Amino acid sequence: IEILVMLAHNCKYEGVQEEAARALGKLDVGQEAGALDALIQLTHSPHEGVRKEAACALWKILLCDDRNHEAIAAAGGVQALVALA
């Protein structure tokens, strides 16, 4: 997870960002340090595909565990998702 977070934060290649977001969405990373912040950062990407993957990942994480709701809200994920809508 740490490497995926690093790629999401630091890599500037659109395809890598999409894949990192997609992979994070397949894992229950709601309680993992930096993972939610990385996904929320990707929701602000200039690339539509990256924004879509990040939003889908956040949605999947929301569905994994009720505890993730508070973590995503505290990290600013609700505002990021609303802005994308």
MMTF fields as JSON, N, C-alpha, C and O atoms, coordinates in Angstrom:
{
  "mmtfVersion": "1.0.0",
  "mmtfProducer": "UNKNOWN",
  "numBonds": 339,
  "numAtoms": 340,
  "numGroups": 85,
  "numChains": 1,
  "numModels": 1,
  "chainsPerModel": [1],
  "groupsPerChain": [85],
  "chainIdList": ["A"],
  "bondAtomList": [4, 2, 8, 6, 12, 10, 16, 14, 20, 18, 24, 22, 28, 26, 32, 30, 36, 34, 40, 38, 44, 42, 48, 46, 52, 50, 56, 54, 60, 58, 64, 62, 68, 66, 72, 70, 76, 74, 80, 78, 84, 82, 88, 86, 92, 90, 96, 94, 100, 98, 104, 102, 108, 106, 112, 110, 116, 114, 120, 118, 124, 122, 128, 126, 132, 130, 136, 134, 140, 138, 144, 142, 148, 146, 152, 150, 156, 154, 160, 158, 164, 162, 168, 166, 172, 170, 176, 174, 180, 178, 184, 182, 188, 186, 192, 190, 196, 194, 200, 198, 204, 202, 208, 206, 212, 210, 216, 214, 220, 218, 224, 222, 228, 226, 232, 230, 236, 234, 240, 238, 244, 242, 248, 246, 252, 250, 256, 254, 260, 258, 264, 262, 268, 266, 272, 270, 276, 274, 280, 278, 284, 282, 288, 286, 292, 290, 296, 294, 300, 298, 304, 302, 308, 306, 312, 310, 316, 314, 320, 318, 324, 322, 328, 326, 332, 330, 336, 334],
  "bondOrderList": [1, 1, 1, 1, 1, 1, 1, 1, 1, 1, 1, 1, 1, 1, 1, 1, 1, 1, 1, 1, 1, 1, 1, 1, 1, 1, 1, 1, 1, 1, 1, 1, 1, 1, 1, 1, 1, 1, 1, 1, 1, 1, 1, 1, 1, 1, 1, 1, 1, 1, 1, 1, 1, 1, 1, 1, 1, 1, 1, 1, 1, 1, 1, 1, 1, 1, 1, 1, 1, 1, 1, 1, 1, 1, 1, 1, 1, 1, 1, 1, 1, 1, 1, 1],
  "groupList": [{"groupName": "ILE", "atomNameList": ["N", "CA", "C", "O"], "elementList": ["N", "C", "C", "O"], "formalChargeList": [0, 0, 0, 0], "bondAtomList": [1, 0, 2, 1, 3, 2], "bondOrderList": [1, 1, 2], "singleLetterCode": "I", "chemCompType": "L-PEPTIDE LINKING"}, {"groupName": "GLU", "atomNameList": ["N", "CA", "C", "O"], "elementList": ["N", "C", "C", "O"], "formalChargeList": [0, 0, 0, 0], "bondAtomList": [1, 0, 2, 1, 3, 2], "bondOrderList": [1, 1, 2], "singleLetterCode": "E", "chemCompType": "L-PEPTIDE LINKING"}, {"groupName": "LEU", "atomNameList": ["N", "CA", "C", "O"], "elementList": ["N", "C", "C", "O"], "formalChargeList": [0, 0, 0, 0], "bondAtomList": [1, 0, 2, 1, 3, 2], "bondOrderList": [1, 1, 2], "singleLetterCode": "L", "chemCompType": "L-PEPTIDE LINKING"}, {"groupName": "VAL", "atomNameList": ["N", "CA", "C", "O"], "elementList": ["N", "C", "C", "O"], "formalChargeList": [0, 0, 0, 0], "bondAtomList": [1, 0, 2, 1, 3, 2], "bondOrderList": [1, 1, 2], "singleLetterCode": "V", "chemCompType": "L-PEPTIDE LINKING"}, {"groupName": "MET", "atomNameList": ["N", "CA", "C", "O"], "elementList": ["N", "C", "C", "O"], "formalChargeList": [0, 0, 0, 0], "bondAtomList": [1, 0, 2, 1, 3, 2], "bondOrderList": [1, 1, 2], "singleLetterCode": "M", "chemCompType": "L-PEPTIDE LINKING"}, {"groupName": "ALA", "atomNameList": ["N", "CA", "C", "O"], "elementList": ["N", "C", "C", "O"], "formalChargeList": [0, 0, 0, 0], "bondAtomList": [1, 0, 2, 1, 3, 2], "bondOrderList": [1, 1, 2], "singleLetterCode": "A", "chemCompType": "L-PEPTIDE LINKING"}, {"groupName": "HIS", "atomNameList": ["N", "CA", "C", "O"], "elementList": ["N", "C", "C", "O"], "formalChargeList": [0, 0, 0, 0], "bondAtomList": [1, 0, 2, 1, 3, 2], "bondOrderList": [1, 1, 2], "singleLetterCode": "H", "chemCompType": "L-PEPTIDE LINKING"}, {"groupName": "ASN", "atomNameList": ["N", "CA", "C", "O"], "elementList": ["N", "C", "C", "O"], "formalChargeList": [0, 0, 0, 0], "bondAtomList": [1, 0, 2, 1, 3, 2], "bondOrderList": [1, 1, 2], "singleLetterCode": "N", "chemCompType": "L-PEPTIDE LINKING"}, {"groupName": "CYS", "atomNameList": ["N", "CA", "C", "O"], "elementList": ["N", "C", "C", "O"], "formalChargeList": [0, 0, 0, 0], "bondAtomList": [1, 0, 2, 1, 3, 2], "bondOrderList": [1, 1, 2], "singleLetterCode": "C", "chemCompType": "L-PEPTIDE LINKING"}, {"groupName": "LYS", "atomNameList": ["N", "CA", "C", "O"], "elementList": ["N", "C", "C", "O"], "formalChargeList": [0, 0, 0, 0], "bondAtomList": [1, 0, 2, 1, 3, 2], "bondOrderList": [1, 1, 2], "singleLetterCode": "K", "chemCompType": "L-PEPTIDE LINKING"}, {"groupName": "TYR", "atomNameList": ["N", "CA", "C", "O"], "elementList": ["N", "C", "C", "O"], "formalChargeList": [0, 0, 0, 0], "bondAtomList": [1, 0, 2, 1, 3, 2], "bondOrderList": [1, 1, 2], "singleLetterCode": "Y", "chemCompType": "L-PEPTIDE LINKING"}, {"groupName": "GLY", "atomNameList": ["N", "CA", "C", "O"], "elementList": ["N", "C", "C", "O"], "formalChargeList": [0, 0, 0, 0], "bondAtomList": [1, 0, 2, 1, 3, 2], "bondOrderList": [1, 1, 2], "singleLetterCode": "G", "chemCompType": "PEPTIDE LINKING"}, {"groupName": "GLN", "atomNameList": ["N", "CA", "C", "O"], "elementList": ["N", "C", "C", "O"], "formalChargeList": [0, 0, 0, 0], "bondAtomList": [1, 0, 2, 1, 3, 2], "bondOrderList": [1, 1, 2], "singleLetterCode": "Q", "chemCompType": "L-PEPTIDE LINKING"}, {"groupName": "ARG", "atomNameList": ["N", "CA", "C", "O"], "elementList": ["N", "C", "C", "O"], "formalChargeList": [0, 0, 0, 0], "bondAtomList": [1, 0, 2, 1, 3, 2], "bondOrderList": [1, 1, 2], "singleLetterCode": "R", "chemCompType": "L-PEPTIDE LINKING"}, {"groupName": "ASP", "atomNameList": ["N", "CA", "C", "O"], "elementList": ["N", "C", "C", "O"], "formalChargeList": [0, 0, 0, 0], "bondAtomList": [1, 0, 2, 1, 3, 2], "bondOrderList": [1, 1, 2], "singleLetterCode": "D", "chemCompType": "L-PEPTIDE LINKING"}, {"groupName": "THR", "atomNameList": ["N", "CA", "C", "O"], "elementList": ["N", "C", "C", "O"], "formalChargeList": [0, 0, 0, 0], "bondAtomList": [1, 0, 2, 1, 3, 2], "bondOrderList": [1, 1, 2], "singleLetterCode": "T", "chemCompType": "L-PEPTIDE LINKING"}, {"groupName": "SER", "atomNameList": ["N", "CA", "C", "O"], "elementList": ["N", "C", "C", "O"], "formalChargeList": [0, 0, 0, 0], "bondAtomList": [1, 0, 2, 1, 3, 2], "bondOrderList": [1, 1, 2], "singleLetterCode": "S", "chemCompType": "L-PEPTIDE LINKING"}, {"groupName": "PRO", "atomNameList": ["N", "CA", "C", "O"], "elementList": ["N", "C", "C", "O"], "formalChargeList": [0, 0, 0, 0], "bondAtomList": [1, 0, 2, 1, 3, 2], "bondOrderList": [1, 1, 2], "singleLetterCode": "P", "chemCompType": "L-PEPTIDE LINKING"}, {"groupName": "TRP", "atomNameList": ["N", "CA", "C", "O"], "elementList": ["N", "C", "C", "O"], "formalChargeList": [0, 0, 0, 0], "bondAtomList": [1, 0, 2, 1, 3, 2], "bondOrderList": [1, 1, 2], "singleLetterCode": "W", "chemCompType": "L-PEPTIDE LINKING"}],
  "groupTypeList": [0, 1, 0, 2, 3, 4, 2, 5, 6, 7, 8, 9, 10, 1, 11, 3, 12, 1, 1, 5, 5, 13, 5, 2, 11, 9, 2, 14, 3, 11, 12, 1, 5, 11, 5, 2, 14, 5, 2, 0, 12, 2, 15, 6, 16, 17, 6, 1, 11, 3, 13, 9, 1, 5, 5, 8, 5, 2, 18, 9, 0, 2, 2, 8, 14, 14, 13, 7, 6, 1, 5, 0, 5, 5, 5, 11, 11, 3, 12, 5, 2, 3, 5, 2, 5],
  "groupIdList": [1, 2, 3, 4, 5, 6, 7, 8, 9, 10, 11, 12, 13, 14, 15, 16, 17, 18, 19, 20, 21, 22, 23, 24, 25, 26, 27, 28, 29, 30, 31, 32, 33, 34, 35, 36, 37, 38, 39, 40, 41, 42, 43, 44, 45, 46, 47, 48, 49, 50, 51, 52, 53, 54, 55, 56, 57, 58, 59, 60, 61, 62, 63, 64, 65, 66, 67, 68, 69, 70, 71, 72, 73, 74, 75, 76, 77, 78, 79, 80, 81, 82, 83, 84, 85],
  "secStructList": [7, 2, 2, 2, 2, 2, 2, 2, 2, 2, 7, 7, 7, 2, 2, 2, 2, 2, 2, 2, 2, 2, 2, 2, 2, 2, 1, 7, 7, 6, 6, 1, 6, 6, 2, 2, 2, 2, 2, 2, 2, 2, 6, 6, 7, 1, 1, 2, 2, 2, 2, 2, 2, 2, 2, 2, 2, 2, 2, 2, 2, 2, 2, 2, 7, 6, 2, 2, 2, 2, 2, 2, 2, 2, 6, 6, 2, 2, 2, 2, 2, 2, 2, 2, 7],
  "xCoordList": [0.838, 0.0, 0.878, 0.562, 1.973, 2.859, 3.387, 3.493, 3.716, 4.229, 3.128, 3.387, 1.916, 0.798, 0.535, 0.275, 0.604, 0.413, 1.503, 1.227, 2.75, 3.867, 3.653, 3.867, 3.232, 2.993, 1.867, 1.971, 0.802, -0.324, 0.096, -0.337, 0.932, 1.38, 2.426, 2.398, 3.348, 4.546, 4.659, 5.334, 4.03, 4.179, 3.338, 2.206, 3.888, 3.178, 2.572, 1.974, 2.725, 2.184, 0.733, 0.415, -0.126, -1.566, -1.908, -2.693, -1.336, -1.644, -1.248, -1.961, -0.127, 0.328, -0.596, -0.924, -1.01, -1.934, -3.263, -3.824, -3.763, -5.01, -4.887, -5.767, -3.792, -3.594, -3.406, -3.897, -2.711, -2.532, -3.881, -4.175, -4.694, -6.025, -6.887, -7.579, -6.844, -7.628, -7.213, -8.064, -5.916, -5.414, -5.796, -6.195, -5.68, -6.068, -7.558, -7.966, -8.363, -9.798, -10.153, -11.22, -9.276, -9.527, -9.119, -9.428, -8.426, -7.982, -8.771, -9.233, -8.923, -9.58, -8.519, -7.923, -8.291, -7.219, -7.747, -7.036, -8.983, -9.584, -8.826, -8.884, -8.114, -7.373, -5.87, -5.107, -5.435, -4.012, -3.538, -4.15, -2.453, -1.906, -1.562, -0.825, -2.095, -1.751, -2.579, -2.617, -3.24, -3.963, -5.147, -5.336, -5.933, -7.079, -6.622, -7.2, -5.59, -5.06, -4.593, -4.813, -3.947, -3.473, -4.644, -4.599, -5.685, -6.855, -7.559, -7.994, -7.665, -8.315, -7.492, -8.053, -6.176, -5.307, -5.569, -5.613, -5.741, -5.975, -7.325, -7.5, -8.287, -9.576, -9.434, -10.344, -8.298, -8.032, -7.135, -6.665, -6.896, -6.024, -6.605, -7.826, -5.756, -6.26, -6.751, -7.349, -6.501, -6.877, -8.177, -8.285, -9.146, -10.458, -10.387, -11.067, -9.576, -9.46, -8.93, -9.372, -7.986, -7.427, -8.487, -8.652, -9.202, -10.276, -11.327, -11.799, -11.697, -12.712, -12.247, -13.006, -11.006, -10.485, -10.39, -10.695, -9.968, -9.866, -11.247, -11.412, -12.232, -13.59, -14.157, -14.796, -13.934, -14.406, -13.736, -14.38, -12.448, -11.722, -12.285, -12.493, -12.533, -13.118, -14.489, -14.817, -15.278, -16.607, -16.503, -17.242, -15.598, -15.417, -14.962, -15.401, -14.084, -13.598, -14.728, -14.81, -15.59, -16.765, -17.629, -18.164, -17.758, -18.621, -17.996, -18.708, -16.666, -15.961, -16.268, -16.445, -16.331, -16.394, -17.006, -16.62, -17.948, -18.59, -17.602, -17.828, -16.514, -15.507, -14.842, -14.307, -14.876, -14.247, -15.001, -14.413, -16.287, -17.082, -16.472, -16.271, -16.181, -15.626, -14.227, -13.883, -13.422, -12.051, -12.048, -11.261, -12.92, -12.991, -13.518, -13.017, -14.522, -15.06, -14.002, -13.853, -13.268, -12.241, -11.102, -10.477, -10.832, -9.745, -10.173, -9.35, -11.439, -11.925, -12.47, -12.67, -12.708, -13.188, -14.596, -14.91, -15.439, -16.825, -16.822, -17.495, -16.073, -16.0, -15.409, -15.863, -14.407, -13.785, -14.762, -14.821, -15.536, -16.513, -17.641, -18.096, -18.091, -19.159, -18.668, -19.415, -17.421, -16.869, -16.822, -17.014, -16.568, -16.535, -17.928, -18.099, -18.909, -20.282, -20.72, -21.849],
  "yCoordList": [-1.193, 0.0, 1.251, 2.247, 1.181, 2.337, 2.757, 3.949, 1.79, 2.105, 2.709, 3.636, 2.2, 2.766, 4.208, 5.068, 4.46, 5.827, 6.735, 7.856, 6.25, 7.029, 7.347, 8.48, 6.348, 6.586, 7.598, 8.482, 7.466, 8.395, 9.821, 10.764, 9.982, 11.32, 11.916, 13.113, 11.084, 11.627, 11.412, 12.19, 10.396, 10.114, 11.096, 11.408, 11.569, 12.552, 11.931, 12.634, 10.619, 9.951, 9.553, 8.855, 10.008, 9.793, 8.312, 7.96, 7.455, 6.029, 5.396, 4.536, 5.812, 5.284, 5.772, 5.013, 7.019, 7.551, 6.798, 6.473, 6.523, 5.779, 4.389, 3.945, 3.711, 2.349, 2.345, 1.442, 3.331, 3.418, 3.631, 2.991, 4.529, 4.767, 3.511, 3.155, 2.849, 1.627, 0.56, -0.098, 0.397, -0.615, -0.264, -1.143, 1.004, 1.406, 1.173, 0.841, 1.346, 1.115, -0.346, -0.663, -1.229, -2.663, -3.161, -4.292, -2.317, -2.669, -1.846, -0.75, -2.356, -1.584, -0.717, -1.111, 0.454, 1.331, 2.499, 3.482, 2.399, 3.505, 3.925, 5.089, 3.001, 3.311, 3.41, 3.605, 3.278, 3.324, 4.773, 5.582, 5.068, 6.432, 6.877, 6.198, 8.004, 8.596, 8.133, 8.818, 7.002, 6.459, 7.342, 7.645, 7.747, 8.596, 9.954, 10.489, 10.507, 11.792, 11.701, 12.617, 10.588, 10.4, 10.348, 10.969, 9.617, 9.52, 10.864, 11.243, 11.57, 12.887, 13.838, 14.63, 13.771, 14.583, 14.274, 15.179, 12.996, 12.6, 13.071, 13.178, 13.355, 13.875, 15.283, 15.788, 15.909, 17.261, 17.235, 18.28, 16.059, 15.912, 16.634, 16.731, 17.138, 17.726, 16.675, 17.017, 15.406, 14.315, 13.653, 13.185, 13.62, 13.076, 11.621, 11.237, 10.815, 9.402, 9.205, 8.307, 10.042, 9.967, 10.358, 9.689, 11.437, 11.873, 10.791, 10.531, 10.158, 9.097, 7.91, 7.397, 7.472, 6.325, 6.645, 5.802, 7.859, 8.258, 8.298, 7.839, 8.843, 8.892, 7.485, 7.198, 6.618, 5.229, 4.524, 3.761, 4.775, 4.154, 4.623, 3.811, 5.916, 6.425, 5.815, 5.473, 5.676, 5.084, 3.634, 3.218, 2.873, 1.477, 1.369, 0.483, 2.27, 2.266, 2.612, 2.06, 3.519, 3.848, 2.613, 2.424, 1.784, 0.613, -0.532, -1.419, -0.521, -1.63, -1.725, -2.822, -0.599, -0.609, 0.705, 1.772, 0.637, 1.851, 2.809, 4.019, 2.284, 3.153, 4.063, 5.116, 3.66, 4.465, 5.758, 6.724, 5.793, 6.997, 8.187, 9.253, 7.993, 9.081, 9.458, 10.639, 8.461, 8.732, 9.539, 10.473, 9.181, 9.897, 11.31, 12.256, 11.454, 12.784, 13.664, 14.833, 13.11, 13.876, 14.299, 15.337, 13.497, 13.804, 14.766, 15.158, 15.147, 16.064, 15.372, 16.005, 14.086, 13.315, 13.656, 13.572, 14.036, 14.374, 15.598, 15.615, 16.61, 17.83, 17.527, 18.07, 16.668, 16.327, 15.614, 15.902, 14.681, 13.956, 14.861, 14.756, 15.738, 16.686, 17.614, 17.929, 18.052, 18.935, 18.237, 18.873, 16.932, 16.188, 16.005, 15.921, 15.944, 15.76, 17.017, 17.095],
  "zCoordList": [0.0, 0.0, 0.0, -0.65, 0.731, 0.822, -0.547, -0.834, -1.382, -2.721, -3.589, -4.356, -3.478, -4.243, -3.83, -4.671, -2.534, -2.032, -2.572, -2.999, -2.555, -3.074, -4.557, -4.988, -5.333, -6.76, -6.969, -7.82, -6.198, -6.334, -6.006, -6.667, -4.994, -4.586, -5.519, -5.802, -5.997, -6.646, -8.146, -8.82, -8.684, -10.105, -10.915, -10.545, -11.996, -12.831, -14.088, -14.902, -14.249, -15.427, -15.181, -14.219, -16.062, -15.934, -15.761, -14.88, -16.579, -16.522, -15.198, -14.68, -14.653, -13.363, -12.25, -11.338, -12.321, -11.324, -11.365, -10.319, -12.56, -12.693, -12.08, -11.343, -12.388, -11.879, -10.366, -9.689, -9.831, -8.383, -7.695, -6.686, -8.241, -7.675, -7.77, -6.816, -8.905, -9.101, -8.083, -7.483, -7.895, -6.952, -5.519, -4.756, -5.144, -3.792, -3.552, -2.439, -4.584, -4.457, -4.261, -3.734, -4.677, -4.511, -3.13, -2.755, -2.38, -1.036, -0.023, -0.339, 1.166, 2.214, 2.879, 3.881, 2.321, 2.79, 3.611, 3.82, 4.075, 4.81, 6.042, 6.438, 6.657, 7.874, 7.633, 8.579, 6.382, 6.055, 5.912, 5.215, 6.58, 6.571, 5.155, 4.44, 4.769, 3.484, 2.308, 1.286, 2.413, 1.265, 0.871, -0.307, 1.85, 1.536, 1.017, 0.071, 1.632, 1.161, -0.287, -1.078, -0.625, -2.001, -2.972, -4.034, -2.617, -3.499, -3.63, -4.718, -2.531, -2.579, -3.437, -4.195, -3.326, -4.184, -5.654, -6.486, -5.969, -7.362, -7.888, -9.102, -7.006, -7.479, -8.047, -8.703, -7.794, -8.311, -9.541, -9.989, -10.082, -11.249, -12.464, -12.595, -13.348, -14.585, -15.58, -16.6, -15.288, -16.188, -15.734, -14.6, -16.62, -16.283, -15.826, -14.873, -16.493, -16.132, -14.723, -14.007, -14.326, -12.969, -11.952, -10.932, -12.225, -11.318, -11.165, -10.058, -12.269, -12.243, -11.405, -10.582, -11.61, -10.854, -9.368, -8.525, -9.051, -7.646, -6.99, -5.86, -7.692, -7.15, -6.978, -5.965, -7.939, -7.831, -6.662, -5.943, -6.471, -5.364, -4.027, -3.126, -3.892, -2.651, -2.402, -1.266, -3.43, -3.304, -2.831, -1.938, -3.42, -3.022, -1.574, -0.841, -1.169, 0.209, 1.169, 2.266, 0.757, 1.572, 1.815, 2.908, 0.799, 0.898, 1.689, 2.159, 1.842, 2.514, 3.995, 4.524, 4.664, 6.12, 6.586, 6.109, 7.506, 8.009, 8.666, 8.673, 9.215, 9.842, 8.816, 9.165, 7.567, 6.523, 6.254, 5.766, 6.561, 6.323, 7.058, 6.475, 8.345, 9.144, 8.671, 8.623, 8.323, 7.878, 6.583, 6.431, 5.659, 4.382, 4.583, 3.975, 5.432, 5.712, 6.378, 6.02, 7.343, 8.048, 7.122, 7.337, 6.096, 5.158, 4.051, 3.224, 4.027, 3.001, 1.766, 0.73, 1.874, 0.73, 0.283, -0.904, 1.218, 0.848, -0.056, -1.087, 0.326, -0.479, -1.859, -2.867, -1.898, -3.174, -4.077, -5.272, -3.528, -4.334, -4.795, -5.934, -3.932, -4.303, -5.405, -6.33, -5.311, -6.346, -7.694, -8.73, -7.688, -8.957, -9.547, -10.763, -8.671, -9.148, -9.832, -10.317]
}
